[in-house]
Amino acid sequence: MKSINPANGVTFKEYEKSTDQKISDSIDESHKAFQEWKQLSFEERSNLFLKLKETLKERAMPLAQLMADEMGKPIAEGKSEIEKCAWVCEYYANSAEDFLKPQTVRTDYTKSEVHFSPIGSVLAIMPWNYPFWQVFRFAAPNLMAGNTALLKHASNVTGCALEIERLFLDSGFPRGVFTTLLIDKEQIQKIIENPKVRAVTLTGSTKAGKSVAKIAGENLKKTVLELGGSDPYLVLSDANIKLAAKKSAQSRLLNGGQSCISAKRFIVMSDVYDQFLEELKNEMSSKKLGDPHEPETDLGPMARIDLRDELHQQVQDSISQGAKCILGGEVENNDGAFYPPTILTEVEKGMPAYSEELFGPVAAVIRVSSIDEAIEVANDTSYGLGGGIFSQDTEAAQ
């Protein structure tokens, strides 16, 4: 397993995969830790998470630098990610007990209650795009609920994965409560099948989600999946166009455009289309592409060269089918995984830019002539997750 700097293509660290015996021992340790961890009070678990919050804040800069090295995230965005992880630790430390209180429900019986009990070790299969946040948003509620965690992280952010386990241990969590496994996808099935692993969650691609759901279903394991998105942003005729373009560019380019829930398809009313397009082009072209360690950099490299190449192929295929590229769309001749802010127009049904998720800094702009058409285009997708509407009439937008 290798950590490759996407800014220059240089391998800077290699790691040995966990053996089958190591995996088995780690699952046993996680299961054993669960027997004691579930007995702790909410206050005891909360105190550890509040300590973890402080540890995260203390190490924000080196953790942000590690993200820049492993997956190209600009330093400022990396620090913000760590701050968000600290927040989620505090949030569940303060809220979990209230969330998990027994609930009385009305039935035909004299007394009926719903109780929430921890179930055991939970396997988390996590992506590289937010290498700390994706893990902490899983770990904080699960561990506060009394479960223990096993992490299978994306192989290109193995350094981040190991740092996360270290953060828990250094904050006083018992060994085995949170464990990082250095494994590849071929080893996942046996882990899910292990009777001491009680549930699995995945954030990733549709293909990966189908595979994990199948294995979990066959073994009657609880499953939570968060898959891709192609979020629509509707720009209505009465919108503040300059503000809409600014926010659209921010959402499209955040994290290098490598976010499931970022804006991807911009569906714009015909009478404001030209103005929005000009403003969006100005906003996206003003962003500086460069070294993620430099404070003035707005957009670092994509996480891997193969991902950059896949995105470029989607752009080229859309252009070959009639889309127009009015910004970017060209791969520079360098060793890094850089891709420029790109805008495609005249995007139509059947093109990759219309039907597929563009996981990078590429905006697909679609002209529509009515609200009904805008809604139809927005919903014409297999993806879910999010969306937005720009209008100065909040009631009409709702």
N, C-alpha and C positions, 0 to 999 in steps of 0.2 A: 504494500500500500504506500503510495507516494503523495507527498505534498509538493505540488508544482506551482510556482508563482505565475499567475496568468498574465502578469504584466510583461514578463520576459521569457517565459517558457522554461525556466531553470528549476530543476528538481532540488529542493533544499533539505528535504528530510524523507526518510523511508522508515516504515514500520512493519513489524512482523504480524501476520494475522494470528488470531487466537486459534489454538488447536481445539479439536473436538473435546479433549479432556479438560482444557481450560474453560471452555464454554460450559461444560457440564458442572464443573466445580463452581463457576460463577452463579449458575442458576441455583445450585444447592445453597450457596451462601446467601443469595437474595431471598430464597424461601425461608431460610433459618432466621435471617434478619427480620423478616415480616412478622414472625411469631412474637417478637419483642416490640417491634415498632408499632404494631397495631394496638398494643396495650398502653402506649403513652397517651397522656391527656392532650387535648388540643393546645393547652397552654405550653406544654413541653415542646411539642412540635413547632408551635408558633415561635417560640424563643429561638429555636435553631434557624428558622427561616428569616427572622429579623437579623440574626448574626450574618446569614448568607447575603442578605441585602447589603450590609456594610462591606463585606468582603468583595462583592461585585463592584461597588463604588470605588473602593481602594485600588482595584486592579483594572479599572476601565481603560486606561491608555494602553497597557501591554496587550490586553485582550483585543482592543480595536486594531492594534498593529498586527496581531496574529491573523485577524480576519482579512486585513488588507493583503497580507502575504499569501494566504491560502485560497481566497476566492475573489480578491480584487475590490473589496468594499472600501470606499473612501473613508478616511479616518473619522471625519465628523459624523458620518452615518454609523460607523462602528461604535463610537462612543454613545450615540443616541440609543443604539440597540442594547448596549449593556445597561444603560439607565432604565430602559423599559423592562429589562429582566429584573432589576432591583425593585422596580415598582410592583411587578406581578408577584414577587416574593412577599412583599409587604401586604399587598391586597388580599391574598389568600391566607396569610398569617392572621389577618384581622377579620376575615369574613367566613372562613371555612366552617367554624363551629355553628354560625347562624344558618348557613346554607344547608347544613347536614342535620339540623334538628329534626326529631321525629315529627311527622305530620299526622294529625287526626283527620280521617276522611269519613264521610257519611255513607253508611251501607245499611243493609237489612239486619246486620248483627248489632249486638249491644255496644261493642266498642271495636273500631278498626283503626289501625295505625300503619303508616309507612315508615320503616326504619332504613337508614343508609349504613351499610356495613362494608368495610374494606374487603377486597376479594383476594389480594395476594400480589404476586409479581406481574407487572405489566410490561410488555415489550413495546418499545417505541422505535419506529423506523422513520428517521427524520432526514430532511433535505438540507442541501448546502446553502440555500439562498439567504436564510437568516440563521446561521449556525448556532447561535446562542438562544435567540428568542424562541425559535420553534421548539427547542428542548425545554426551556423554562416554562413556557405556557402549558406544556404537558405535565412537567414534573411538579410544579407548585400545587395545583389542585389535587393531583393523584397522591402525592406524599402527605399533604395535609389531611387527606381522607384516610390515611393509614396504609395505603398500598406501598410497595417498593417498586423500583424502576430498573429496567434493563434497556440500555440504549444501543441501537445499531444506527450509527450516523453515516452520512455519505462519506465515501472513502477519500474524497479530495479535501475534507476538513477534519482529518483524523486528529490533528493537533488541537483543534477546538474541542473535539469530543473528549480527549484526555484531560484537557483543562477543566471541563465541566465537572468531571468526576473529582478532580483535585479541589475544585471550589467547594463541593459538598463536604469532602473529608476535612479540609482546612477550617471549615466553619463548625465542625463538631458533630456532623452527622455520623452515626455508626456505620462501620464498613458493611457493605452489602445493601444498604438502603438505596443507594444510587450507584449503578455499575455500568461502565462503558465496555462494550464488547467490540473487538476489532475483527469484524467478520465481513464476508461478501454475501451477495444475494443468494448464492447456492446453499448457504448454511442456514438460511432463515427458516425453511420448512421444518427442520428438526427441532428448532427452538420453539416454534409455535405449537408443535405436536407434543412437546414435553408437558406432562400433567402438572408440573409445578409452575408453569407459565399460564396465568389465568385469563389474560386478555391481550389484545394487540391494537396498536393505533399506528396509522401511517399518514404522513403528508407527502405527496409526490404525484406522480403521473397517473393517468387513468389506467394504463397498462399494469403498472405496479400495484395499483389499488385492486384491480380485478384478481390478480394473482394471490395477493395476501388475503383478500376476502374469501376466495375459494378454499384456501388451506384452513383459515379460521372457521369457516362454516362447516367444513368436513369434520372439524374437531370440536364443534360447539363452543367456540371461544367468542366472547364479546369482542366487537370490532368497531372502531371509529376511524373513518377515512376523511381526509380533506384533500381534494384532488385539484385539477387545474381550473383556470378561469379565463374568460374572455370578456371582461367586464365592459358593458356599454356606458358611455357618457352621452346623454342627450343634451344638445344645446338648442334651446327654444328661441323663438324670434325675439322675445322680450328680455333675453339674458344680458347681463353686463358682459359684453364680448371680451373686453380686455382682461377682466378678472377670470372669466371662464377659460380663456386660453392659457393664462398663467397657471391656474390650478390644474388644468389638463396636462400641461407640460411637466409640472412637478410630479403628478401622479404617474405619468408614463415613464419618467426617467428615474424615479426613486429606485435605489438599489440596482441601478443599471437596467431598469425595466424588467428585472428578474424577480417578479413578485406575482403570486397567484391572484391577488386581489387588487392589483393596480389597474388603472384605466388602460384599455387596449383598443376599443373601437369607439370612434367619435362620430356620433350620428347627429348631423347638423341640418337645421332647417335651411331651405334653399335661399331665403331672403337675407340670411346673415352668413351664409357659407363662405363667400369670398373674404369677408372681413375677418371671420374666425380663422380661416386658413392662413391669412397673412400674419395675424397676431401669433398663432401657434408656431409658425415658421420662425418668426423673430425670437420667440421664447426659447425654442429648442436649439436654434443655431447659436444662441448666446452662451450655451453651457460649454464649459471647458472639459475636454477629454484628455486624461493624462494619468500620471503616477498617482495611485490611490493614497500614498503616504504624504503627498503635497497638500497643504491646507487649502489651496485655491482650486483644487480639482473638484469638479462637479460630478464627473462621470469617469469611473475607472474602467478597467477591462471587464469583459464578461468572465464568468467563473472558469471556463475551459475553452480551448480552441475548438474542440469538436462541437460544443454548443453554439459557438459563434458561427461556425460553418453551416450548421443546421438552420440557424436563423437566416443567414444570407441566402441559403437555397430557397427558403420560403419566400423571401423577398423577390428573388430572381424568377421563381415560378409564377408569382403573382403578376410581375411585370410582363412576363411572356404571355399571360392570359389577358392583358389589356390594362392593368393598373399603371399609373404614372408615378414615378418617383420624383418628388420636387425638392427633397433634401436628403443628403447622405446616400446610403445604399451601396457604398463602395468599401471594400476591405483594403486597408492600408498594408503595404508590404513590410511587415515587421514580425518579430518573434512573439508578440503578445496577442491576447485574445480580444483586442480592441474592436469595437463596432460603433460607428458614429450615430448620433441622433438622426433618425430617418423618418420621413413622412411619405406615405403612399396615398394617392387619391384615385378616384374613379374605381374604387374597390367594389366588386360585385360578387354575388352569390356564386359559390363554386371555387373561388380563388382561396389559396391558403390564408391570405390576410383577412378574409371574411369568415372562414369556417374553422380555422385552427387557432390555437393559442400561440401568439408571438411572444416568446419568453426572452425579451431583450428590448433595446431602446427604439422600437419601431411603432409608429402610430398609423393606424388605418382610419382614414377620414371618409365618411359616407354621406352623400347628400340625399336628403329626403324632402318631400314637398308638403307633408301633412303630419299632424300628431299621430294619427292612426298608422301611417307608414313608419314613423319613428319607432313606435311601440312594436310593430311587427318585426322590424329589423333587429331591434334590441333583443327580442325573445327568440329570434331565429338562430338558436345555438344549443348545443348539447351541454354547455357549461353553466355553472351557477355562480355562487359566491356573492358578487356585489354589483353595484352600478351607481350612477349619479345622474341628477337632472339639474341643469342650469336654467333658472328662471327667476324673475323678480316677483312672481306671483306664487307664493309658497303653497297656497291652497290648491291652485290649479296644478302645480307640480305634483303634489301628493295625490 
